[in-house]
Amino acid sequence: MRVLFVCLGNICRSPTAEGVLRHQLQVAGLADQVHVASAGTGDWHVGKAPDARTCRAALSRGYDLSAQRAQQVSARHFAEYDLVLAMDKSNLAHLQALRPHAASAELDLFLRRYGAALDEVPDPYYGGADGFEQVLDLIEAACQALVVEIKGRL
Ligand code: 4NP
């Protein structure tokens, strides 16, 4: 199974989701059966490591994001992944426009499908440290629900 997380810059929210899901799959013994990646709708940060604030907040909870490099999402991703999960509604709208008609990949809003209180992961880029903690809180909880679904699908 192949899962792609998508946000705007691919340096804050989707790299966090990639790192958290990969960690949770390792804990569940499923790391070999699921390929996890992330991408951005924008191209400003292509090739760069995640934002330093994102890396710091994630590392403090045990997720090392330092090996990740940003990439821009394209139509080919819909052939390469089974599940494409958008962090907010703007990302989802971008992906809906990009998605080829015949694509088999499922496309959904990450928190609408797996979250509880909010249906979007708020963009932390222009805010304070609290925003990065909230991103982690929302993503950790939703990834737990995603892992349950993955177990059922494998
Ligand atoms: P992300 O956050 O979409 O969670 O990676 C952002 C990163 C960079 C920018 C915006 C959002 N930016 O405008 O450069």
Backbone and ligand atoms as CSV (ligand in chain L), in Angstrom:
chain,resi,resn,atom,element,x,y,z
A,1,MET,N,N,0.840,-1.192,0.000
A,1,MET,CA,C,0.000,0.000,0.000
A,1,MET,C,C,0.879,1.247,0.000
A,2,ARG,N,N,0.434,2.282,-0.703
A,2,ARG,CA,C,1.245,3.504,-0.822
A,2,ARG,C,C,0.394,4.734,-0.445
A,3,VAL,N,N,0.938,5.531,0.471
A,3,VAL,CA,C,0.206,6.688,1.009
A,3,VAL,C,C,1.020,7.958,0.764
A,4,LEU,N,N,0.375,8.983,0.205
A,4,LEU,CA,C,1.037,10.266,-0.036
A,4,LEU,C,C,0.287,11.371,0.708
A,5,PHE,N,N,1.009,12.111,1.567
A,5,PHE,CA,C,0.438,13.278,2.247
A,5,PHE,C,C,0.812,14.530,1.454
A,6,VAL,N,N,-0.146,15.452,1.349
A,6,VAL,CA,C,0.118,16.669,0.563
A,6,VAL,C,C,-0.310,17.920,1.337
A,7,CYS,N,N,0.599,18.902,1.388
A,7,CYS,CA,C,0.262,20.225,1.938
A,7,CYS,C,C,0.693,21.282,0.919
A,8,LEU,N,N,0.913,22.504,1.356
A,8,LEU,CA,C,1.264,23.575,0.419
A,8,LEU,C,C,2.765,23.575,0.089
A,9,GLY,N,N,3.592,23.652,1.123
A,9,GLY,CA,C,5.034,23.808,0.891
A,9,GLY,C,C,5.844,22.532,0.990
A,10,ASN,N,N,5.264,21.486,1.557
A,10,ASN,CA,C,5.955,20.207,1.854
A,10,ASN,C,C,7.163,20.417,2.766
A,11,ILE,N,N,7.045,21.403,3.663
A,11,ILE,CA,C,8.114,21.568,4.656
A,11,ILE,C,C,7.581,21.595,6.094
A,12,CYS,N,N,6.267,21.614,6.281
A,12,CYS,CA,C,5.724,21.615,7.653
A,12,CYS,C,C,4.753,20.456,7.901
A,13,ARG,N,N,3.535,20.557,7.370
A,13,ARG,CA,C,2.496,19.596,7.750
A,13,ARG,C,C,2.680,18.215,7.131
A,14,SER,N,N,2.860,18.152,5.816
A,14,SER,CA,C,2.943,16.797,5.206
A,14,SER,C,C,4.230,16.054,5.587
A,15,PRO,N,N,5.383,16.722,5.754
A,15,PRO,CA,C,6.546,15.973,6.247
A,15,PRO,C,C,6.322,15.438,7.664
A,16,THR,N,N,5.589,16.211,8.474
A,16,THR,CA,C,5.259,15.740,9.827
A,16,THR,C,C,4.400,14.483,9.736
A,17,ALA,N,N,3.393,14.512,8.872
A,17,ALA,CA,C,2.521,13.341,8.721
A,17,ALA,C,C,3.316,12.138,8.202
A,18,GLU,N,N,4.225,12.391,7.271
A,18,GLU,CA,C,5.059,11.295,6.749
A,18,GLU,C,C,5.877,10.658,7.879
A,19,GLY,N,N,6.507,11.495,8.689
A,19,GLY,CA,C,7.357,10.982,9.776
A,19,GLY,C,C,6.557,10.269,10.860
A,20,VAL,N,N,5.386,10.823,11.202
A,20,VAL,CA,C,4.553,10.229,12.256
A,20,VAL,C,C,3.985,8.891,11.781
A,21,LEU,N,N,3.456,8.851,10.553
A,21,LEU,CA,C,2.879,7.593,10.067
A,21,LEU,C,C,3.965,6.524,9.944
A,22,ARG,N,N,5.130,6.914,9.430
A,22,ARG,CA,C,6.209,5.930,9.286
A,22,ARG,C,C,6.576,5.340,10.653
A,23,HIS,N,N,6.652,6.201,11.657
A,23,HIS,CA,C,6.979,5.742,13.015
A,23,HIS,C,C,5.902,4.804,13.548
A,24,GLN,N,N,4.637,5.192,13.381
A,24,GLN,CA,C,3.542,4.363,13.902
A,24,GLN,C,C,3.475,3.019,13.175
A,25,LEU,N,N,3.796,3.011,11.883
A,25,LEU,CA,C,3.807,1.744,11.134
A,25,LEU,C,C,4.936,0.845,11.613
A,26,GLN,N,N,6.078,1.460,11.966
A,26,GLN,CA,C,7.196,0.675,12.499
A,26,GLN,C,C,6.794,0.011,13.809
A,27,VAL,N,N,6.161,0.793,14.671
A,27,VAL,CA,C,5.718,0.280,15.972
A,27,VAL,C,C,4.725,-0.872,15.762
A,28,ALA,N,N,3.878,-0.748,14.744
A,28,ALA,CA,C,2.850,-1.762,14.467
A,28,ALA,C,C,3.409,-2.945,13.676
A,29,GLY,N,N,4.701,-2.885,13.288
A,29,GLY,CA,C,5.305,-3.971,12.509
A,29,GLY,C,C,4.853,-3.995,11.058
A,30,LEU,N,N,4.405,-2.862,10.549
A,30,LEU,CA,C,3.859,-2.806,9.180
A,30,LEU,C,C,4.716,-1.982,8.228
A,31,ALA,N,N,5.888,-1.539,8.692
A,31,ALA,CA,C,6.699,-0.608,7.892
A,31,ALA,C,C,7.053,-1.172,6.517
A,32,ASP,N,N,7.269,-2.482,6.434
A,32,ASP,CA,C,7.671,-3.086,5.155
A,32,ASP,C,C,6.522,-3.158,4.157
A,33,GLN,N,N,5.308,-3.020,4.641
A,33,GLN,CA,C,4.151,-3.229,3.761
A,33,GLN,C,C,3.518,-1.936,3.252
A,34,VAL,N,N,3.985,-0.806,3.766
A,34,VAL,CA,C,3.380,0.473,3.386
A,34,VAL,C,C,4.484,1.450,2.999
A,35,HIS,N,N,4.336,2.061,1.825
A,35,HIS,CA,C,5.273,3.101,1.413
A,35,HIS,C,C,4.628,4.453,1.726
A,36,VAL,N,N,5.348,5.308,2.444
A,36,VAL,CA,C,4.816,6.604,2.862
A,36,VAL,C,C,5.684,7.720,2.282
A,37,ALA,N,N,5.053,8.765,1.754
A,37,ALA,CA,C,5.797,9.906,1.233
A,37,ALA,C,C,4.950,11.168,1.405
A,38,SER,N,N,5.536,12.318,1.033
A,38,SER,CA,C,4.792,13.572,1.110
A,38,SER,C,C,5.219,14.482,-0.028
A,39,ALA,N,N,4.371,15.467,-0.312
A,39,ALA,CA,C,4.645,16.409,-1.408
A,39,ALA,C,C,3.895,17.702,-1.133
A,40,GLY,N,N,4.267,18.759,-1.867
A,40,GLY,CA,C,3.594,20.050,-1.735
A,40,GLY,C,C,2.916,20.432,-3.038
A,41,THR,N,N,1.870,21.242,-2.937
A,41,THR,CA,C,1.251,21.739,-4.166
A,41,THR,C,C,2.131,22.823,-4.793
A,42,GLY,N,N,2.905,23.530,-3.978
A,42,GLY,CA,C,3.803,24.581,-4.459
A,42,GLY,C,C,5.214,24.056,-4.697
A,43,ASP,N,N,6.019,24.842,-5.414
A,43,ASP,CA,C,7.379,24.385,-5.747
A,43,ASP,C,C,8.482,25.194,-5.067
A,44,TRP,N,N,8.119,26.103,-4.166
A,44,TRP,CA,C,9.117,27.020,-3.592
A,44,TRP,C,C,10.229,26.302,-2.834
A,45,HIS,N,N,9.928,25.185,-2.220
A,45,HIS,CA,C,10.896,24.557,-1.310
A,45,HIS,C,C,11.441,23.232,-1.832
A,46,VAL,N,N,11.206,22.949,-3.122
A,46,VAL,CA,C,11.627,21.660,-3.696
A,46,VAL,C,C,13.117,21.410,-3.422
A,47,GLY,N,N,13.423,20.210,-2.924
A,47,GLY,CA,C,14.809,19.833,-2.637
A,47,GLY,C,C,15.281,20.187,-1.244
A,48,LYS,N,N,14.478,20.988,-0.526
A,48,LYS,CA,C,14.894,21.415,0.819
A,48,LYS,C,C,14.408,20.454,1.891
A,49,ALA,N,N,15.135,20.450,3.022
A,49,ALA,CA,C,14.713,19.706,4.208
A,49,ALA,C,C,13.499,20.411,4.823
A,50,PRO,N,N,12.743,19.724,5.673
A,50,PRO,CA,C,11.614,20.389,6.336
A,50,PRO,C,C,12.071,21.614,7.141
A,51,ASP,N,N,11.113,22.521,7.381
A,51,ASP,CA,C,11.322,23.733,8.178
A,51,ASP,C,C,11.984,23.374,9.526
A,52,ALA,N,N,12.926,24.215,9.954
A,52,ALA,CA,C,13.677,23.918,11.183
A,52,ALA,C,C,12.753,23.815,12.397
A,53,ARG,N,N,11.685,24.639,12.424
A,53,ARG,CA,C,10.748,24.580,13.567
A,53,ARG,C,C,9.973,23.278,13.551
A,54,THR,N,N,9.610,22.819,12.356
A,54,THR,CA,C,8.919,21.526,12.207
A,54,THR,C,C,9.820,20.395,12.679
A,55,CYS,N,N,11.081,20.410,12.242
A,55,CYS,CA,C,12.029,19.351,12.631
A,55,CYS,C,C,12.223,19.317,14.139
A,56,ARG,N,N,12.344,20.507,14.746
A,56,ARG,CA,C,12.584,20.598,16.196
A,56,ARG,C,C,11.403,20.032,16.976
A,57,ALA,N,N,10.193,20.476,16.594
A,57,ALA,CA,C,8.996,20.024,17.316
A,57,ALA,C,C,8.817,18.512,17.150
A,58,ALA,N,N,9.058,18.021,15.939
A,58,ALA,CA,C,8.890,16.585,15.691
A,58,ALA,C,C,9.929,15.768,16.464
A,59,LEU,N,N,11.184,16.247,16.456
A,59,LEU,CA,C,12.247,15.502,17.129
A,59,LEU,C,C,11.993,15.416,18.632
A,60,SER,N,N,11.374,16.452,19.182
A,60,SER,CA,C,11.092,16.436,20.624
A,60,SER,C,C,10.059,15.363,20.972
A,61,ARG,N,N,9.331,14.864,19.959
A,61,ARG,CA,C,8.401,13.738,20.199
A,61,ARG,C,C,8.935,12.431,19.613
A,62,GLY,N,N,10.202,12.455,19.160
A,62,GLY,CA,C,10.825,11.211,18.707
A,62,GLY,C,C,10.764,10.945,17.217
A,63,TYR,N,N,10.358,11.957,16.404
A,63,TYR,CA,C,10.287,11.765,14.954
A,63,TYR,C,C,11.421,12.538,14.290
A,64,ASP,N,N,12.304,11.830,13.602
A,64,ASP,CA,C,13.429,12.471,12.921
A,64,ASP,C,C,13.053,12.701,11.451
A,65,LEU,N,N,12.859,13.967,11.079
A,65,LEU,CA,C,12.432,14.301,9.710
A,65,LEU,C,C,13.598,14.759,8.838
A,66,SER,N,N,14.834,14.698,9.371
A,66,SER,CA,C,15.958,15.384,8.726
A,66,SER,C,C,16.327,14.814,7.354
A,67,ALA,N,N,15.984,13.574,7.076
A,67,ALA,CA,C,16.355,12.987,5.777
A,67,ALA,C,C,15.351,13.332,4.672
A,68,GLN,N,N,14.239,13.934,5.045
A,68,GLN,CA,C,13.207,14.233,4.039
A,68,GLN,C,C,13.600,15.437,3.176
A,69,ARG,N,N,13.175,15.408,1.916
A,69,ARG,CA,C,13.404,16.530,0.992
A,69,ARG,C,C,12.101,16.841,0.275
A,70,ALA,N,N,11.808,18.131,0.135
A,70,ALA,CA,C,10.517,18.533,-0.442
A,70,ALA,C,C,10.434,18.212,-1.925
A,71,GLN,N,N,9.231,17.817,-2.356
A,71,GLN,CA,C,8.941,17.612,-3.771
A,71,GLN,C,C,7.578,18.227,-4.070
A,72,GLN,N,N,7.362,18.536,-5.351
A,72,GLN,CA,C,6.063,19.081,-5.763
A,72,GLN,C,C,5.186,17.957,-6.285
A,73,VAL,N,N,3.911,17.992,-5.898
A,73,VAL,CA,C,2.986,16.949,-6.361
A,73,VAL,C,C,2.693,17.144,-7.850
A,74,SER,N,N,2.497,16.024,-8.561
A,74,SER,CA,C,2.146,16.101,-9.985
A,74,SER,C,C,1.150,14.991,-10.302
A,75,ALA,N,N,0.632,15.006,-11.529
A,75,ALA,CA,C,-0.393,14.027,-11.930
A,75,ALA,C,C,0.115,12.595,-11.785
A,76,ARG,N,N,1.420,12.382,-11.984
A,76,ARG,CA,C,1.951,11.009,-11.921
A,76,ARG,C,C,1.779,10.400,-10.534
A,77,HIS,N,N,1.717,11.240,-9.494
A,77,HIS,CA,C,1.551,10.690,-8.141
A,77,HIS,C,C,0.243,9.915,-7.998
A,78,PHE,N,N,-0.756,10.275,-8.820
A,78,PHE,CA,C,-2.044,9.579,-8.715
A,78,PHE,C,C,-1.980,8.162,-9.278
A,79,ALA,N,N,-0.927,7.876,-10.051
A,79,ALA,CA,C,-0.718,6.503,-10.522
A,79,ALA,C,C,0.187,5.736,-9.563
A,80,GLU,N,N,0.998,6.476,-8.811
A,80,GLU,CA,C,2.018,5.831,-7.968
A,80,GLU,C,C,1.539,5.556,-6.551
A,81,TYR,N,N,0.442,6.196,-6.132
A,81,TYR,CA,C,-0.042,6.048,-4.735
A,81,TYR,C,C,-1.481,5.545,-4.717
A,82,ASP,N,N,-1.829,4.830,-3.669
A,82,ASP,CA,C,-3.199,4.314,-3.500
A,82,ASP,C,C,-4.078,5.323,-2.784
A,83,LEU,N,N,-3.464,6.073,-1.876
A,83,LEU,CA,C,-4.217,6.993,-1.031
A,83,LEU,C,C,-3.471,8.324,-0.975
A,84,VAL,N,N,-4.130,9.403,-1.399
A,84,VAL,CA,C,-3.539,10.742,-1.391
A,84,VAL,C,C,-4.354,11.580,-0.407
A,85,LEU,N,N,-3.677,12.104,0.618
A,85,LEU,CA,C,-4.379,12.781,1.717
A,85,LEU,C,C,-3.949,14.238,1.828
A,86,ALA,N,N,-4.913,15.147,1.675
A,86,ALA,CA,C,-4.641,16.587,1.699
A,86,ALA,C,C,-4.776,17.125,3.118
A,87,MET,N,N,-3.910,18.060,3.449
A,87,MET,CA,C,-3.920,18.636,4.796
A,87,MET,C,C,-5.012,19.693,4.985
A,88,ASP,N,N,-5.344,20.437,3.902
A,88,ASP,CA,C,-6.437,21.408,4.049
A,88,ASP,C,C,-7.261,21.446,2.757
A,89,LYS,N,N,-8.349,22.225,2.794
A,89,LYS,CA,C,-9.296,22.207,1.679
A,89,LYS,C,C,-8.713,22.843,0.420
A,90,SER,N,N,-7.804,23.786,0.621
A,90,SER,CA,C,-7.147,24.405,-0.534
A,90,SER,C,C,-6.236,23.386,-1.225
A,91,ASN,N,N,-5.494,22.604,-0.430
A,91,ASN,CA,C,-4.670,21.533,-1.011
A,91,ASN,C,C,-5.561,20.542,-1.750
A,92,LEU,N,N,-6.712,20.209,-1.158
A,92,LEU,CA,C,-7.630,19.233,-1.766
A,92,LEU,C,C,-8.152,19.749,-3.111
A,93,ALA,N,N,-8.512,21.017,-3.160
A,93,ALA,CA,C,-9.023,21.597,-4.412
A,93,ALA,C,C,-7.946,21.545,-5.501
A,94,HIS,N,N,-6.702,21.845,-5.107
A,94,HIS,CA,C,-5.588,21.777,-6.053
A,94,HIS,C,C,-5.446,20.349,-6.584
A,95,LEU,N,N,-5.527,19.376,-5.690
A,95,LEU,CA,C,-5.340,17.972,-6.065
A,95,LEU,C,C,-6.493,17.473,-6.935
A,96,GLN,N,N,-7.706,17.942,-6.643
A,96,GLN,CA,C,-8.864,17.523,-7.454
A,96,GLN,C,C,-8.700,17.995,-8.894
A,97,ALA,N,N,-8.115,19.193,-9.062
A,97,ALA,CA,C,-7.904,19.732,-10.412
A,97,ALA,C,C,-6.779,18.989,-11.140
A,98,LEU,N,N,-5.819,18.484,-10.375
A,98,LEU,CA,C,-4.640,17.820,-10.948
A,98,LEU,C,C,-4.907,16.352,-11.276
A,99,ARG,N,N,-5.860,15.765,-10.569
A,99,ARG,CA,C,-6.093,14.316,-10.628
A,99,ARG,C,C,-6.607,13.878,-12.008
A,100,PRO,N,N,-5.892,12.957,-12.685
A,100,PRO,CA,C,-6.388,12.453,-13.979
A,100,PRO,C,C,-7.707,11.703,-13.774
A,101,HIS,N,N,-8.616,11.782,-14.745
A,101,HIS,CA,C,-9.940,11.166,-14.596
A,101,HIS,C,C,-9.872,9.674,-14.328
A,102,ALA,N,N,-8.920,8.999,-14.979
A,102,ALA,CA,C,-8.845,7.533,-14.864
A,102,ALA,C,C,-8.047,7.075,-13.636
A,103,ALA,N,N,-7.568,8.025,-12.834
A,103,ALA,CA,C,-6.683,7.663,-11.717
A,103,ALA,C,C,-7.401,6.759,-10.718
A,104,SER,N,N,-6.666,5.762,-10.240
A,104,SER,CA,C,-7.262,4.833,-9.274
A,104,SER,C,C,-7.029,5.291,-7.836
A,105,ALA,N,N,-6.088,6.177,-7.614
A,105,ALA,CA,C,-5.770,6.611,-6.247
A,105,ALA,C,C,-6.991,7.261,-5.586
A,106,GLU,N,N,-7.192,6.941,-4.326
A,106,GLU,CA,C,-8.233,7.618,-3.544
A,106,GLU,C,C,-7.682,8.967,-3.108
A,107,LEU,N,N,-8.531,9.981,-3.128
A,107,LEU,CA,C,-8.128,11.333,-2.708
A,107,LEU,C,C,-9.106,11.814,-1.651
A,108,ASP,N,N,-8.583,12.285,-0.519
A,108,ASP,CA,C,-9.473,12.753,0.546
A,108,ASP,C,C,-8.763,13.799,1.416
A,109,LEU,N,N,-9.575,14.475,2.225
A,109,LEU,CA,C,-9.050,15.411,3.226
A,109,LEU,C,C,-8.655,14.568,4.451
A,110,PHE,N,N,-7.401,14.665,4.850
A,110,PHE,CA,C,-6.844,13.782,5.881
A,110,PHE,C,C,-7.707,13.753,7.149
A,111,LEU,N,N,-8.013,14.922,7.698
A,111,LEU,CA,C,-8.747,14.939,8.975
A,111,LEU,C,C,-10.241,14.697,8.809
A,112,ARG,N,N,-10.784,14.947,7.615
A,112,ARG,CA,C,-12.201,14.624,7.429
A,112,ARG,C,C,-12.384,13.115,7.541
A,113,ARG,N,N,-11.391,12.408,7.062
A,113,ARG,CA,C,-11.479,10.950,7.043
A,113,ARG,C,C,-11.015,10.315,8.352
A,114,TYR,N,N,-9.994,10.896,8.983
A,114,TYR,CA,C,-9.380,10.238,10.147
A,114,TYR,C,C,-9.347,11.105,11.391
A,115,GLY,N,N,-9.792,12.357,11.309
A,115,GLY,CA,C,-9.663,13.267,12.440
A,115,GLY,C,C,-10.899,13.299,13.308
A,116,ALA,N,N,-10.877,14.195,14.295
A,116,ALA,CA,C,-12.014,14.303,15.210
A,116,ALA,C,C,-12.546,15.730,15.214
A,117,ALA,N,N,-11.866,16.625,15.915
A,117,ALA,CA,C,-12.391,17.974,16.129
A,117,ALA,C,C,-12.335,18.859,14.880
A,118,LEU,N,N,-11.188,18.914,14.228
A,118,LEU,CA,C,-11.012,19.795,13.067
A,118,LEU,C,C,-11.006,18.967,11.788
A,119,ASP,N,N,-11.344,19.605,10.660
A,119,ASP,CA,C,-11.214,18.848,9.416
A,119,ASP,C,C,-10.048,19.324,8.554
A,120,GLU,N,N,-9.303,20.335,9.047
A,120,GLU,CA,C,-8.100,20.769,8.339
A,120,GLU,C,C,-6.939,20.852,9.335
A,121,VAL,N,N,-5.717,20.571,8.858
A,121,VAL,CA,C,-4.531,20.807,9.683
A,121,VAL,C,C,-4.110,22.252,9.421
A,122,PRO,N,N,-4.194,23.140,10.419
A,122,PRO,CA,C,-3.888,24.564,10.176
A,122,PRO,C,C,-2.424,24.753,9.766
A,123,ASP,N,N,-2.203,25.665,8.822
A,123,ASP,CA,C,-0.849,25.953,8.343
A,123,ASP,C,C,-0.077,26.682,9.451
A,124,PRO,N,N,1.028,26.104,9.950
A,124,PRO,CA,C,1.763,26.723,11.074
A,124,PRO,C,C,2.844,27.695,10.627
A,125,TYR,N,N,3.050,27.853,9.302
A,125,TYR,CA,C,4.255,28.491,8.779
A,125,TYR,C,C,4.458,29.916,9.289
A,126,TYR,N,N,3.378,30.710,9.343
A,126,TYR,CA,C,3.529,32.115,9.750
A,126,TYR,C,C,3.169,32.349,11.211
A,127,GLY,N,N,2.956,31.294,11.975
A,127,GLY,CA,C,2.544,31.440,13.369
A,127,GLY,C,C,3.647,31.101,14.360
A,128,GLY,N,N,3.276,30.930,15.614
A,128,GLY,CA,C,4.233,30.656,16.683
A,128,GLY,C,C,4.416,29.165,16.924
A,129,ALA,N,N,5.179,28.876,18.009
A,129,ALA,CA,C,5.544,27.488,18.318
A,129,ALA,C,C,4.321,26.619,18.602
A,130,ASP,N,N,3.266,27.224,19.162
A,130,ASP,CA,C,2.054,26.457,19.478
A,130,ASP,C,C,1.491,25.765,18.247
A,131,GLY,N,N,1.588,26.441,17.104
A,131,GLY,CA,C,1.034,25.899,15.865
A,131,GLY,C,C,1.678,24.583,15.477
A,132,PHE,N,N,2.976,24.470,15.730
A,132,PHE,CA,C,3.691,23.243,15.368
A,132,PHE,C,C,3.305,22.097,16.299
A,133,GLU,N,N,3.026,22.440,17.561
A,133,GLU,CA,C,2.554,21.409,18.511
A,133,GLU,C,C,1.150,20.947,18.133
A,134,GLN,N,N,0.298,21.903,17.716
A,134,GLN,CA,C,-1.065,21.532,17.311
A,134,GLN,C,C,-1.039,20.627,16.072
A,135,VAL,N,N,-0.152,20.951,15.126
A,135,VAL,CA,C,0.006,20.101,13.936
A,135,VAL,C,C,0.336,18.672,14.361
A,136,LEU,N,N,1.277,18.537,15.302
A,136,LEU,CA,C,1.665,17.199,15.770
A,136,LEU,C,C,0.512,16.505,16.485
A,137,ASP,N,N,-0.213,17.226,17.323
A,137,ASP,CA,C,-1.346,16.626,18.057
A,137,ASP,C,C,-2.380,16.063,17.077
A,138,LEU,N,N,-2.757,16.880,16.093
A,138,LEU,CA,C,-3.785,16.473,15.129
A,138,LEU,C,C,-3.310,15.292,14.282
A,139,ILE,N,N,-2.051,15.360,13.860
A,139,ILE,CA,C,-1.518,14.327,12.968
A,139,ILE,C,C,-1.299,13.009,13.719
A,140,GLU,N,N,-0.809,13.073,14.951
A,140,GLU,CA,C,-0.608,11.822,15.704
A,140,GLU,C,C,-1.934,11.082,15.881
A,141,ALA,N,N,-2.987,11.836,16.242
A,141,ALA,CA,C,-4.290,11.193,16.483
A,141,ALA,C,C,-4.856,10.613,15.189
A,142,ALA,N,N,-4.785,11.381,14.100
A,142,ALA,CA,C,-5.353,10.911,12.834
A,142,ALA,C,C,-4.565,9.725,12.277
A,143,CYS,N,N,-3.243,9.734,12.463
A,143,CYS,CA,C,-2.437,8.609,11.962
A,143,CYS,C,C,-2.792,7.319,12.699
A,144,GLN,N,N,-3.174,7.417,13.962
A,144,GLN,CA,C,-3.596,6.205,14.676
A,144,GLN,C,C,-4.814,5.593,14.007
A,145,ALA,N,N,-5.763,6.443,13.617
A,145,ALA,CA,C,-6.960,5.951,12.923
A,145,ALA,C,C,-6.595,5.404,11.538
A,146,LEU,N,N,-5.641,6.058,10.886
A,146,LEU,CA,C,-5.198,5.592,9.567
A,146,LEU,C,C,-4.527,4.224,9.674
A,147,VAL,N,N,-3.718,4.022,10.700
A,147,VAL,CA,C,-3.047,2.724,10.882
A,147,VAL,C,C,-4.084,1.618,11.095
A,148,VAL,N,N,-5.151,1.910,11.837
A,148,VAL,CA,C,-6.226,0.919,12.032
A,148,VAL,C,C,-6.825,0.544,10.677
A,149,GLU,N,N,-7.068,1.558,9.828
A,149,GLU,CA,C,-7.637,1.267,8.503
A,149,GLU,C,C,-6.648,0.464,7.648
A,150,ILE,N,N,-5.375,0.851,7.704
A,150,ILE,CA,C,-4.355,0.140,6.926
A,150,ILE,C,C,-4.307,-1.333,7.342
A,151,LYS,N,N,-4.362,-1.590,8.645
A,151,LYS,CA,C,-4.338,-2.987,9.132
A,151,LYS,C,C,-5.494,-3.766,8.515
A,152,GLY,N,N,-6.651,-3.133,8.398
A,152,GLY,CA,C,-7.817,-3.803,7.825
A,152,GLY,C,C,-7.703,-4.039,6.332
A,153,ARG,N,N,-6.906,-3.205,5.670
A,153,ARG,CA,C,-6.802,-3.304,4.206
A,153,ARG,C,C,-5.688,-4.227,3.746
A,154,LEU,N,N,-4.699,-4.476,4.607
A,154,LEU,CA,C,-3.540,-5.289,4.189
A,154,LEU,C,C,-3.877,-6.772,4.174
L,1,4NP,P1,P,3.251,23.542,4.788
L,1,4NP,O1,O,3.548,25.033,5.321
L,1,4NP,O2,O,2.271,23.686,3.634
L,1,4NP,O3,O,2.651,22.850,5.952
L,1,4NP,O4,O,4.588,22.993,4.350
L,1,4NP,C1,C,3.989,26.070,4.497
L,1,4NP,C2,C,5.308,26.150,4.146
L,1,4NP,C3,C,5.752,27.198,3.363
L,1,4NP,C4,C,4.869,28.141,2.917
L,1,4NP,C5,C,3.524,28.057,3.253
L,1,4NP,C6,C,3.083,27.010,4.033
L,1,4NP,N1,N,5.316,29.207,2.117
L,1,4NP,O5,O,4.510,30.119,1.818
L,1,4NP,O6,O,6.503,29.259,1.734
